[in-house]
């Protein structure tokens, strides 16, 4: 009889049960090695469309495709064993209609094995979220600052500073919760609004630049590690600064190669025995 112990991944039920309790820990992951390093410490690994900017050097997330998300989602699933994996639905893969959203979400889940998808939008996406969740596709919603809509929103800025905007975000939160989302990312939203909507809805709120009042937090891992310098939001705390170390290691390697001091096979594999 096999003695293999299968590690149980976190589920949407587990995450929903954390409402108002132990905070939910979320980090982004795009590759199998990084997923393996983060997995023991996270409840959710988010394969974010931020990979377009972080890995591919894009100016925004708008050029990310479903195929890209699937490829990276597969890698993260292979590298993890306990965290729930959620994959972002990229721009133009779900906004046209609930049917379009279902086709792409079903494909993402089937080809990656992930537990859920994430999509941006509040009340305007409520019908789509309901359509997906009633057909077996768990959805994490995303309100407040929405990177895919940054061009129409007037750039990256804090949301909810005036009464009208604050009320709109709270309506969005209620709409996605009622539509069946199991959790909602609240991004770039001022603390009083994030605190209020967290108290009002029954599903966990995952903050990113929305204060500690939320039920959990998410960060882009490369920002957390100091590996991505092109654009770092003001609210991101760097827990390490690895960019100089990577640059230094590359410089030392290049110097050894150029000086012909780079270790040969006898260093890597041992000196062969003399015949």
C-alpha positions, 0 to 999 in steps of 0.5 A: 500500500502506498505511503504517499501523503497527498497535501490538500490544497486550499479551496474556495471554501477554505478561503471564504471561511477566513472572513473576519479571521486569520488574514489570507496571504496572497502573492503572485507567481509566474514560474514553477521555481518561484511557486515552490519557494512561496507555496509554504507561506501562502494561502493563494498564489495568484498568476497575475496578468502583471506578468506582462509588465514584470516578465515581458517588459510590457508597458501595461497588462493590456497585451497579455493573452489567454495563452500566456496566462495558461502557460504560466498557470501550468508552471505555477501548478507544477511548482506548488502543492498546498496553495490555491492557484488563481489565474487572472483573465486577461483584458478582452477575454471576458468583457464582451459577454458572459458566454465569452467569459465562460469559454475562456475561463473554462479553458484556463481551468481545464488546461492549467488545473487552477482552482479559480479565475480572477476578473476585474470589474464591479457591478458591470461584471456582476451578471458575468460573475453569476454566469460563471459561478453558477456553471462551476467556475469560481471567481475572485473579483477585483474592484477599486483601482483596476489596471486593465481599465487604467486608461479610462480611469485616468491613470494609477491613483487612489480611489474613494477619496470623494463621497461619490467614488466611495459609494460607487466602490461599496456598491461594486463590492456588494454587487460582486459578493451577491453575484457569487464571487468567493473573494474580492481584491480591493486595490488602491482604495483609501482606508475608510472605504476599504474598512467599510466595505470589508465590514459590509460584505460576507466574502473576504477582501484582499487588499493591495494598497487598501490598508490592513483593514482588509481580510487579507493582502496581496503583493506582486512578488517581484516588488516585494523582493526588489526585483522589479524597478520600472514601476513600484506603487508607493504602497508596496513595502520591499522586504528585500532588495535583490536587484543589486545582488543579481547585478553583482552576481552577473558582474562577477560571473562576467569578470571570471569568464573574461579573465578565463578564470571560470571553473572547468569540468574538473571543478564541477565533476571532480578530477578524472582518475588517471589510467 
